[in-house]
C-alpha cells in the first residue's frame, strides 16, 4: 500500500507531462526519466507509462520518426501488450505511408496473443486494405467482424463499404448498404462516393436524390464526380440547387466551387485555343460572375482589365453582384462608383452599393445613398414583380399593383412571415435597416 502511494504521484506526473508534449524529443526525455525511475515505478506503472508514450508518438502518423519510435516502444512493452497499444499502433500504420509495422501482422499477433479486438480495431484495418487495394484480406476481415458480433456497428460497416468500393467491389458495398439496420450520413456518403469512384453516375444520382440528409461532403462529392466525368451541365445544375436549398448546415465551401471554377476556366480557354472563338463581352461577364461567386475578386478584376475590348456595364455589373453576395465593400464601392459615373441614373448600381453597405452594417452610408437617390429622383423605372400559381390560376403581384380581393389576405400572410423572421432571426440585418 505504501509503495503504491509513493508511485502514484510519479506516474500521474509523467502522464501529465506526456499529454503536454509537442515534439518527439520531449517524449524521449520523459521516456528517459521513466527508465531512471523504473525501480520505484514497478512493473504495472512502467507498462502504463510506456503505453501512454506509445499512444502519444503514434498520434502523429505523418512523422516517420514518431512511428519508428512507437514501434520501438511497442516491442518493449511487457507481453502481451494491451489492446489499447495494439489499436494505437494499427491506427498509426493504417494510413499506408511510413509504415514500420504492418497492421495486418499486428492483428495476427494480437489474435495469437489472445487479445480480443474491439470495435475500434477493425475500421483501421479496413482503411489499410483500402490503401493497398487488397479486397481478399478485406473480405476475410469482414468474416471476422461477423463472427465477433460487430456486424451492427455503423462505424465498422461504413469502413467496410469504403473498402469494397475502393477495391472496385461496388456490388458487395451495395449489398452491405442495403442490409444495414442503421445508416448515418457517413454511410450514405460512403456509398455515394463509391458509386462515383466506380463511374456509376446514374446510381450515384439516384442515391443522392433519395438522401433525406445531406451535408457539404455530400454536395462536394456529387458535384466533383459529375465534373470529373465531363458532365459539367449537370454539375452546374447541382451547384445551383445547392445554392437554392442550402441552410446554415450546408453551404458551398472552397472545395465545392473549386471544381466549378476549374471547369469554367477550362471552357473559357478552350473557346479560343480549340474552337478559335473569340470571347465576347457576354462571355467575359459569365467568367467574371463565376470567379466572383467563388470570391476570387483579384482574378476577376485582372480578367476584366485584360479584355481586348472596353468592358461594358454588364461585365462590371457581374463583379458588383459578386461584391454584393460576399459583402466586399472595398471592391464593391470602387466598381459601383465607376458604374455610376458611366450611368448616373441607373438605380441598380445605387441599390447594389446600398446592399453592400448594409451587409457590412454601415447603415449610415445606406441612409445617405437612399437620400441621395430621392434627392436626384433616381428610382426604379419598373417595379418588382412576382407571379405565383394558385389552383391553376396565375396571379401577378407588384409593388404598385395588388389584387384588391386578396389584399387583406396577402397582408396577413406577410405579417405572419415577418413575425417568423423576427422569431427565428432576431439579429437579422432587416431589422436594422427598418430601424434606419
N, C-alpha and C positions, 0 to 999 in steps of 0.2 A: 504493500500500500504506500509505504514511504517512497520507494523507488518510483512508483507511478506518479506521485505528486511532484517529484523533482523533475521527471522527464516531460511531463505535460506542458509546462510553460515553455520549454525549449522547443518542443515540437510545434506548438502553436506559433511561436515567434518565427520559426523557419517557414511555416506555411504562409504566414502573413507577408514575409519578405518575398517569397516566391510569387505571390499574387501581385506584388508591386513591381516585379521585374519587367524591363522593357527591352532587354537585349540578351543574347546568348551568353555573353561574357558575365553578366550579373548572375545568371542561372548557374554558371560554372563555379562562381565564387561561393554561392550558397551550397553547392554540392560539396565543395572542398570543406566548408565548415561542418557539414553533416558527417563527413568522413572522420574529421578530427573528433567530433562529439559522439561517434558511434558507440564507444564503450558505455557511455551514460544514457544513450537513447534506448538501446535494446533492439531486439530483432524486429518486433512489430512496428515500432515507431520509425526505424530506419526504412523499412519497406514502404511505409506510408509517405515518408518524405521523398523517396525515390520515385514513387508513383506520381506524386504531385509534380515533381520536376519533369518527369516524362510527359505528362499532360501539357505542361506549360511549353516545353520545347516542341511538342508535336502540334501545337495550335498555330504554328507559323509554317505551313507546308510549302510556302514559296521559297523558304530558305533551305538550301541543300545541307548546310552545316547543322541547322536545327534538327532536321530529320535524321542525320547521321548520329547526332548526339542522343536523340531519343532512342534510336536503335541500340546504342551502347548502354544506355540506362536500362532498357528492357532486358538485355541479357544479364544484367547484374541484379535483377530482382530475384528474391527467393522463389523457388519453384513450389507450386505452379504460380505464375503471375495471375493477378486478379483479373476478372472480366473487364473492369474499367481500364486496365492497362492495355489489354488486347484491343478493345474498342478504340482507344485513343490512337494506337499505332495503325490499326486498319484504316481508320478515318484519314489520318495524315498521309498515308501512302496510296489512298484510293484516287487521288487526283491524277495520277499517272505520270507525273514528272518528278524527277529527282528521287525516285523511289529507292530506298535502301533495303526494304523488306517487302516481299510480295504479299499483298493482302490475302491472297488465296492460300499461300503457305502458312500464314499466321492463323487463318481459320482452321486449317487442317491440324496445326499444332494445338490449337485451342480444344478441338474435339478430342484429340489424343490425350490431352492432359485432364480430361474430364470436366472441363469448364463449359457450361451450357451457354450458348449465345442467347442474347435477348433481342428485343425489337429495335435496338439501336445498332446492332451488328450488321444486319442484312442490307440496309439501304446503301451503305458504303461499299459493300461487296458488289452489289448490282451496278453501282456507279463505276467501279473498276472494270467490270465486264463490259460495260458500255464503252469505256475508253479503249480497251483492247479489242473490241468487237468480237468477243467470244460468247456466242449465244449458247454453245453446248454446255459450258460451265454454268452459264446463267440459268439454263433450264434445270440443271442438277440442283442449283441453289433454290430454285423455285420449289422443287420437290421437298427439300429440307424445310422450307417455310411451311408447307402444308403439313408435314409430319410433326412439326413442333407446335402447331396450332396458332401460327401467326397470320393465317390467311385472311383474317378480318381486319388486320391493321392497315389503315388507309395509307400511312406513311410508307410502309413496305410495298404495298400494292402499287402506289404511284411510281416508286423506283423500279419495279418490275416492268410496268408499262413503258417507262423511259428506256429501259434496257432492250426490250423487244423491238421497239420502234427504231432505236438507234442501230440495232443489228439487222434491220430490214425485215423482221418478222412482224409486220404490221397486223396480220391476221390474228396472231397469238395475242398481241396487245389489245386488239378489238374484242376478242372473246373474253379476256380477263376484265376489260372495262365493262362489258355488258353484264357480267355476273357479280360485279362489286355491289355488296349490300349498301354501302355508304360511299358517296362520292363528294369530294370537296372541289373547290375551284382549281386546285393543283391537279386533281385527277382529270378534269375536263381540259385544262391547258396542256397537260402531258399528251393526251390523246390527240388533241388538235395539232400540236407541234409534230407529233408522229406522222399524222396524215400528210401534213405539209412537207415534211422531210422526205417522205416516200413519193411525193408528186401526186398524191390523191387529193387534188384540189376540190373536186366536187364533194367528196366525202367530208373534207375539212369544212367546207362551207355549210353543208347540211348539219354537221355537228355544231358549228358556230351559231347557226340560226336557232338551234334547239337549246342553247345555253340560257338558263334563267339568270345567271350571274356572270358578269364579265368584268375583268379588271384591265389595267393598262397593258399587262403582259399578253392578255388575250387579243386585244386590238393590234398591238405591235406584231404579234406572230402572224395573224391572218393577213394584215396589210403587207408585211415583208414577204410572206410566202407568195402572194399574187404578184408583187413587184418582181421578185426573182424568177418567177415563171413567165414573165413577159406580158402578163395580163394587167397592164397599167390602168386601163379604164376601170376595171373592177376594183383595183386597189384605191383609186381616187374616190370611187363611189363609197367604199367602206370608210375612207378617211372622212369624207363629208358627213357620212352617217354618224361617225364618232363625234364630230363637232356638234351635230344637232342634238344627239342624245346624251352627251356627256353630263355627268354631275360632279359633285365635289370629290367623289371617289375615283372617277375615271376621266382623266384629262390627257390630251396628247402630250407626250414628252419628247425629248430630243431624239429618241430612237424612232418614234412614230414618224416624225416629219423628215428625219434624215434620209430615209429611203425615198420618200417622195421628192424631196429636193434633188437628190442624186439623179433620179429618173428624169426630172424636169430639165436639169442641166444637159443630160444626155440627149433628150429630144431636141432641145434648143440648138445644141451644137450640130446635131445630125442634119438639121434643116439645110444648112449651107454646105457642110462638108460632104454629105452623101447625096442629097437631093438638089443641091445647087439652088436652093430657095433663099432669097434674101429676106431676112426677118423684117417685118413691117412694124410700125408703132404699136399696133394691137398685140403683136407677138411679144414685144418688149414689155408691154403693160401686163400681160399674163405672167411673164417671168418675174417681173418686179413684185407682182402680187404674191407669187409663190414664195419668193425669198422673204418678203415682208411678213407673211404669215408665220414663217419659221424664225422670225426676229433677227434675220441676217440683214440688218439695215445698212451696214457699210458696204456689203457686196451689192445690195440693191442700188445704192447711190452710185457706186462705181459703174454698174451696168448702164444706168441712165446716162451718165456723163460720157460713156464710151459709144453712145449711139451715133451712127453716121448722119442721122438727120436730127433736126431740132425736136426734142421731146415735147409732146403736147400735154394738155391738161389731164388726159386720161392716164398717161404714164405716171406723171407726178401724183395724180389722184390715187393711183394704186398704192403708192408709198404712203400717202397721207392716211389712207384707210387702214394700212398696217399699223401706223403710229397710233391711230385711234383704238385699234384692237388691243395693242400691248401697252398703251399709255406712255409712249415715248414722247415726252414733252419737248426735249431738245430738238430732235429731228422734225417732229410734228410742227412746232412753231416756225421753223425755218421754211419748211415746204409750204405750209398754209400761207405765210406772208408772201412767198413767191407767187403762189397761185392767185391770191387776192390782188396782187399787182397786175397780173395778166387779165383778170376779170373781176373788177371790184364789186359788181352787182350780183355775183353768183352766191346765193345764200348757202349752198352746200359747203363751201370752204369755211365760212364762219361757224356753221353748226359743228363741223368736224373739229375745228380748233376748240370750240366751246366744250365738246365732249371730252377731248383730250385733257383739257384743264380740269374738268370735273373729276375725271378718273384719278388725277393727281391731287385731288382735294384742294385745288386752287380756285375756290368759289368766288373770290373777289374778281379774278380775271373772267370767270364765267359771266358774272353780272355786268362787267364792263363791255364784254363782247356783245351781249344781248342788248344792252342800252345803246351801243353804237349802231347796231342793226336797226333798232327802232328809230333813232335819230335820222339815219340815212334812208329810211324807208325800204330797207332790204328785208324781204320776206319771201316765203315760199310762193312760187307762182302757181304750183299745183299742190293742193292739199293731199296729205297721206290718204291712201285708200286701201281698204281691206274687203275681201269677199269671202263669205262662208256659205256652205250649203246646208240647209235645214229641210229635212223631209223632201228632198228632191228639188227644192227651190233655192236659187242662188240669190243671196242678199248682199248688197253693196253698202259699205259704210265709209264715210269720210269725215274729216274734221268739221266740214261745213254742212253736211247733209246726213241726217239720221232719220230713218223711217219713223213717222210720228206714232204709229201704233205700237212700236217696240221701244220707244224712248225710255219709258219708266222701267221696263224690264232690263234694258241694257244698263241703265244707271245703277240698278240694284246689283246686277252681276259684277259691275266694275267696283262697286263698294265692297262686295264680298272678296274680290281678288285683292283689293287694296289692304283689307284687314288681314288676309292670309299672308301677304308680303310683309306687312309690318310685324306680324307674329313670328314668322319663320326667319326673316332677315331684318332684325331690329336695327342693325348698323348699316343698312344698305345706303348707297350714295343718293338714292332718290329722295330720301328724307331730308338730306342736307340741301339738295337742290331746291326742294319745295320750301325749305325754311328761308332760302335766299329770296 
